[in-house]
Amino acid sequence: AAIGFVGWGVWAHHMFASGLGPVSVTVFSLATMAIAVPTGVKIVNWVMTMWGGKLSFTVPMLFSIALVVQFTIGGLSGVTHAVAPSDTQQTDTYYIVAHFHYVLFGGAIFGLFAGFYYWWPKMFRKQLSESLGRWNFWLMVVGMNMTFGPMHMLGLQGQPRRMAVWTEARAGEGFFNLGFWNRISSIGSLVLSLGVLLFIINIVYTHKSKKVAIAPLDPWDGRTLEWMTDSPPKEHNFDSIPTINNLDEFFHRKYAQDATTHEITQVATAEEVLAEMNAHPDEHIHMPSRSYWPILLALALPVIGYGLIYNRVILAVGVAMVVLTMFGWAMEPSTAADDDFDPPAPGDGGGHTKELAPLG
């Protein structure tokens, strides 16, 4: 929450060369410095969590570790923007490109790939290849750092971004030769692209090859509630609402501590936990009725954007559409009289509609 709040006062550190004035520059410089505190706390939180745990270096874990490392590098380059004279020199150079991509690509995108590999068995009951995944990881992490790492030096040497040609006469000599580091960066982008391509190949192979078996319900020995459902999950998630007694409920249902030896032993498999939960399903499982209002609301929003740019009449029409669709969505009954969308309860032969009990 602190990172998100302070982040509102950070963005303009990329605009110090636009004539904001000393007061604005001071405010955004202080915010850029201050955001390092909650971000540093979060990074230490991640590192100490791994330090105190027993790591399994699966593909999702590798992507997660790379996320922490590269996000930290991006944060260290970002906090230099708190020094206004330095930031003014860095503005619109490759240094900014490097910082931006270490945070968003090295951080956020690597986190997405960790999530893809981790939750793919939950979504599709197929587990992506670990061997292809490791190649995917190493190509991406090497390509990422080859592409954007040299840009720190290129930017500090004064190379502006969005330049198609950099003549050798202005490229410098020796270690700081800009042409050399631009070539390294270009090669790195190809390596990075190859890593992404390998991820696509991994998906196709996993779903097309007959050699890939159905993934187990609990491939990672998970601790959280999503692994207590079928894979892929039903529309209603649980046949009966689970009772939660522990922070890591699924773990406590699979493992118990011996009262004498204090050793942790497995007392149930994921399949046994799921079977026990589904043994006493709720009598009725209600799902919301189908609705056209969300898509109508989504179609109304671009009308507002178009009107803000070109015409106030179009803007008024867009605002009216948004208001009407929001009211229509809010006033729509949760269950229509002819609703046949409710899934059958376990053991039931067909769909049904549940009468809602009054609140209280």
C-alpha positions in Angstrom: 0.0 0.0 0.0 2.8 2.4 0.9 4.5 1.7 -2.5 1.3 2.4 -4.4 0.6 5.6 -2.4 4.1 7.1 -2.8 4.1 5.9 -6.4 1.6 8.7 -7.2 4.4 11.2 -6.5 7.2 9.5 -8.4 6.2 9.4 -12.1 7.4 13.0 -12.9 11.0 12.2 -12.2 11.1 11.4 -16.0 10.1 15.0 -16.8 12.7 17.1 -15.0 13.9 18.4 -18.4 10.4 19.8 -19.3 10.6 22.9 -17.1 8.5 21.8 -14.1 10.1 24.3 -11.8 12.1 24.0 -8.6 9.2 23.2 -6.3 7.8 20.4 -8.4 11.3 19.0 -9.0 11.9 19.0 -5.2 8.6 17.2 -4.5 9.2 14.5 -7.0 12.8 14.0 -6.0 11.8 13.5 -2.4 9.1 11.0 -3.4 11.6 9.1 -5.6 13.9 8.9 -2.6 11.1 8.0 -0.1 9.7 5.1 -2.2 13.0 3.2 -1.8 12.1 2.6 1.9 8.9 0.5 1.5 10.3 -1.1 -1.6 13.4 -2.1 0.3 11.3 -3.5 3.1 9.4 -5.6 0.5 12.6 -6.9 -1.1 14.1 -7.8 2.3 10.8 -9.6 3.0 11.1 -11.7 -0.2 14.8 -12.5 0.4 14.3 -13.5 4.1 11.3 -15.6 3.2 13.6 -17.6 0.8 16.4 -17.6 3.3 14.2 -19.1 6.0 12.6 -21.7 3.7 13.7 -24.8 2.0 13.9 -24.0 -1.7 13.1 -26.3 -4.6 14.6 -24.8 -7.7 11.7 -25.5 -10.0 11.1 -23.3 -13.0 8.6 -21.0 -11.1 11.1 -20.6 -8.3 13.9 -19.7 -10.8 11.7 -17.0 -12.4 10.8 -15.7 -9.0 14.4 -15.4 -7.8 15.3 -13.6 -11.1 12.4 -11.3 -10.5 13.8 -10.2 -7.1 17.3 -9.7 -8.4 16.3 -7.8 -11.5 13.7 -5.7 -9.7 16.4 -4.7 -7.2 18.7 -3.6 -10.0 15.9 -1.6 -11.5 15.2 0.0 -8.1 18.8 0.9 -7.5 19.0 2.7 -10.9 15.6 4.3 -10.1 16.6 5.8 -6.8 19.4 7.7 -8.7 16.6 9.8 -10.2 16.1 11.4 -6.8 19.3 13.5 -7.5 17.7 16.2 -9.8 20.9 17.2 -11.6 21.8 13.6 -12.4 18.2 12.8 -13.4 18.1 15.8 -15.8 21.2 14.4 -17.5 19.6 10.9 -17.7 16.3 12.1 -19.1 15.5 10.6 -22.5 18.7 8.5 -22.6 19.2 4.8 -22.7 19.7 4.9 -18.9 16.0 5.5 -18.5 15.2 2.6 -20.9 17.4 0.3 -18.9 15.9 1.3 -15.5 12.3 1.1 -16.9 12.8 -2.4 -18.3 14.6 -3.8 -15.3 11.6 -2.9 -13.2 8.8 -3.8 -15.6 10.3 -6.6 -17.7 12.8 -8.0 -15.2 10.3 -7.6 -12.4 6.7 -7.8 -13.6 7.1 -10.0 -16.7 9.3 -12.5 -15.0 6.7 -12.7 -12.2 4.1 -13.4 -14.9 6.2 -16.3 -16.3 6.6 -17.7 -12.7 2.8 -17.6 -12.4 2.3 -19.2 -15.8 4.5 -22.2 -14.9 3.2 -22.5 -11.4 -0.6 -22.3 -12.1 -0.6 -24.0 -15.6 -1.5 -27.4 -14.0 -4.3 -25.8 -12.1 -5.8 -24.1 -15.2 -5.3 -27.0 -17.7 -4.3 -30.1 -15.8 -1.2 -30.2 -17.9 2.3 -29.4 -16.5 4.6 -27.5 -18.7 7.9 -29.2 -19.4 10.6 -28.5 -16.7 13.5 -29.1 -19.1 12.1 -26.7 -21.7 11.2 -24.4 -19.0 14.8 -24.2 -17.7 16.0 -23.4 -21.2 13.2 -20.8 -21.4 14.4 -19.3 -18.1 18.1 -19.1 -18.9 17.6 -17.7 -22.4 15.3 -15.0 -21.0 17.5 -14.1 -18.0 20.6 -13.9 -20.2 18.8 -12.1 -23.0 17.2 -9.7 -20.6 20.6 -8.6 -19.0 22.4 -8.6 -22.4 19.7 -6.3 -23.8 19.2 -3.8 -21.0 22.3 -4.0 -18.9 24.6 -2.2 -21.5 22.0 0.5 -21.8 23.0 1.9 -18.4 26.5 2.7 -19.8 25.1 3.8 -23.1 22.8 6.3 -21.4 25.5 7.6 -19.0 27.6 8.2 -22.1 24.8 10.4 -23.5 23.1 8.2 -26.1 19.5 9.3 -26.5 16.8 6.7 -26.8 14.9 6.1 -30.1 18.0 6.6 -32.3 18.2 4.5 -35.4 21.8 5.3 -36.3 24.9 6.1 -34.1 27.9 7.0 -36.2 31.3 5.6 -35.4 32.7 9.1 -35.2 30.6 9.7 -32.1 30.8 6.2 -30.7 33.9 6.6 -28.4 36.8 4.3 -28.0 37.8 1.2 -25.9 35.4 -0.1 -23.2 33.0 2.8 -23.6 32.6 2.3 -27.4 28.9 2.8 -27.9 28.8 0.8 -31.1 30.1 -2.3 -29.3 27.5 -2.1 -26.5 24.7 -1.5 -29.0 25.7 -4.7 -30.8 25.7 -6.6 -27.5 22.2 -5.2 -26.7 20.9 -6.2 -30.2 22.2 -9.7 -29.8 20.6 -9.9 -26.3 17.2 -8.9 -27.8 17.4 -11.9 -30.1 18.4 -14.2 -27.2 15.4 -12.8 -25.2 13.1 -13.3 -28.1 14.3 -16.9 -28.5 13.4 -17.5 -24.8 9.9 -16.2 -25.3 9.5 -18.4 -28.5 10.6 -21.4 -26.4 7.8 -20.7 -24.0 5.3 -20.8 -26.8 6.9 -24.1 -28.1 6.6 -25.5 -24.5 2.9 -24.7 -24.5 2.3 -26.3 -27.9 4.3 -29.4 -26.9 2.6 -29.8 -23.6 -0.9 -29.8 -25.1 -0.2 -31.6 -28.4 2.2 -34.3 -27.4 0.7 -37.6 -26.3 3.8 -38.2 -24.1 2.7 -35.5 -21.6 0.6 -37.2 -18.9 -2.2 -35.6 -16.9 -0.7 -33.5 -14.1 -1.4 -34.5 -10.5 -3.9 -32.4 -8.5 -1.1 -31.0 -6.2 2.1 -30.9 -8.3 3.9 -28.4 -6.0 2.7 -29.8 -2.7 0.9 -26.5 -2.3 -0.3 -24.8 0.9 -3.0 -22.4 -0.4 -6.7 -22.9 -1.0 -6.7 -23.0 -4.8 -5.1 -26.4 -4.7 -8.0 -27.7 -2.6 -10.2 -27.7 -5.7 -10.4 -29.7 -8.9 -8.0 -29.0 -11.8 -9.2 -27.1 -13.7 -11.5 -25.6 -11.1 -15.3 -25.8 -11.4 -17.2 -22.6 -12.1 -18.3 -22.6 -8.5 -14.8 -23.6 -7.1 -15.9 -25.7 -4.2 -18.8 -28.2 -3.9 -19.0 -27.1 -0.2 -17.6 -24.0 1.4 -14.5 -25.1 3.3 -14.0 -24.4 6.9 -10.7 -22.6 7.5 -8.9 -23.1 10.8 -5.3 -22.4 9.8 -3.3 -19.9 7.8 -2.1 -22.7 5.5 -5.2 -24.8 5.6 -4.4 -27.2 2.8 -1.0 -28.0 4.3 -2.6 -28.7 7.7 -5.0 -31.1 6.1 -2.2 -33.0 4.5 0.4 -33.0 7.3 0.3 -33.3 11.1 2.9 -33.1 13.8 3.6 -36.3 15.8 2.8 -35.6 19.5 5.8 -37.7 20.7 8.6 -37.1 18.1 7.3 -33.7 16.9 8.1 -34.8 13.4 5.9 -33.6 10.5 4.3 -36.5 8.7 1.9 -36.8 5.8 -1.6 -37.9 6.9 -3.5 -37.4 3.6 -2.9 -36.8 -0.1 -4.4 -34.0 -2.1 -6.9 -36.5 -3.7 -8.0 -37.7 -0.2 -8.5 -34.1 1.0 -10.6 -33.3 -2.1 -12.6 -36.4 -1.8 -13.4 -35.6 1.9 -14.5 -32.1 1.0 -16.7 -33.3 -1.9 -18.3 -36.0 0.2 -20.8 -33.6 1.7 -21.7 -31.1 -1.0 -24.0 -28.1 -0.5 -27.6 -28.8 -1.5 -27.7 -25.9 -3.9 -24.9 -24.2 -5.8 -25.9 -20.9 -7.2 -24.1 -19.0 -9.9 -24.9 -15.5 -11.1 -27.1 -15.2 -14.2 -25.7 -14.3 -17.6 -25.6 -10.5 -18.2 -25.0 -8.2 -21.1 -24.4 -5.1 -19.0 -20.6 -5.6 -18.4 -19.8 -5.7 -22.2 -22.1 -2.8 -22.8 -20.3 -0.8 -20.1 -16.9 -1.7 -21.6 -18.1 -0.5 -25.0 -19.2 2.8 -23.5 -15.8 3.7 -22.1 -14.0 4.2 -25.4 -16.8 6.6 -26.4 -15.8 8.8 -23.5 -12.1 8.6 -24.6 -13.0 9.5 -28.1 -15.2 12.4 -27.0 -12.5 13.8 -24.7 -10.2 14.2 -27.7 -12.6 15.2 -30.5 -16.1 16.3 -29.6 -18.0 17.2 -26.4 -21.3 15.9 -27.7 -19.7 12.4 -28.1 -18.3 12.9 -24.6 -21.8 13.5 -23.2 -23.2 10.5 -25.1 -20.4 8.3 -23.6 -21.0 9.5 -20.1 -24.7 8.9 -20.4 -24.0 5.4 -21.7 -21.7 4.6 -18.8 -24.3 5.9 -16.2 -27.1 3.9 -17.8 -25.2 0.7 -18.1 -23.9 1.0 -14.5 -27.5 1.5 -13.2 -28.7 -1.4 -15.4 -26.0 -3.7 -14.1 -26.7 -2.7 -10.5 -30.4 -3.1 -10.7 -30.3 -6.4 -12.6 -31.7 -9.4 -10.5 -29.0 -11.8 -9.5 -31.1 -14.7 -10.6 -33.5 -14.5 -13.6 -36.8 -16.3 -13.6 -35.8 -18.5 -16.5 -32.2 -19.0 -15.3 -30.8 -22.4 -16.3 -27.2 -21.5 -15.8 -26.7 -23.0 -12.4 -24.5 -26.1 -12.5 -25.8 -29.4 -11.2 -24.9 -30.2 -7.7 -22.8 -33.4 -7.3 -25.1 -36.3 -7.8 -27.9 -34.1 -9.4 -28.9 -34.8 -13.0 -29.4 -31.3 -14.2 -29.4 -27.6 -13.7 -31.5 -25.9 -11.1 -32.3 -22.5 -9.7 -31.9 -21.7 -6.0 -34.3 -19.5 -4.2 -32.2 -17.0 -2.2 -32.7 -16.9 1.5 -33.3 -13.5 3.1 -30.2 -11.9 4.7 -30.1 -11.8 8.5 
